[in-house]
């Protein structure tokens, strides 16, 4: 069990912790036992082939005050120097891991493209959460209608264009896996585990480029190894259980 003590960022030890991040030896990713905002980070760690583990808080209500923003995921990075650095915020964690594992392209321009696509796919998932998941029950139907007729089709159309520009080969850039591929695939997996999945996936599955990307990521040997295991399957089922009635978990 990880003892959370990250309510404040360390400033005095910034040089040491920079060395930790530069030369890591192991990682712990803390998140709830579900996919959601922990999915991409775990996929990246699995891809990296490094020493890592997924951990959950013992008592989140009491422990969240010991995190920088009262939110997860958190990434605990232990370095060769024996020090442990704590990274907060999903995008920071995912950018850091993607850089470590060579998933940000081959130059600065490619990195900017990958980060833009990553941001877009994270945004559409967050838009769904705000509009539908956490909306009042009486307002969900209308919000879902707008999401499926405006927000989601716009996201699909723009990403289809970028995937087609790359030859519709299951990747956004070249023929190599990138952070953008993994993040978009996880947005789709998230939609596939929602109570509204029938309506969402009926639209997404009509997109040949996005379906190909999802399949390409899922069939990567490192993803197959990770996602075929009991731990990942537990997170997948955890997503379904949580989002069936998310408000029940907040009491």
Buried (B, 14 or more C-beta within 10 A) or exposed (E): EBEBEBEEEEEEEEEBBEBBBEEBEEBBBBBBBBBBBBBBBBBBBBBBEBEBEBBBBEEBEEBBEBBBEEEBBBBBBBBEEEBBBBBBBBBEBBBBBBEBBBBBBEEEEBBEBBBEBBEBBBEBBBBBBEBBBEBEEEEBEEBBEEBBEEBBBEBBEEBBEBBEEBEEEBBBBEEEBBBBBBBBBBBBBBBBBBBBBEBBBEBBEEBEBBBBBBEBBEEBEBBEEBBEEEBBEEBBBBBBBBBEEEEEEEE
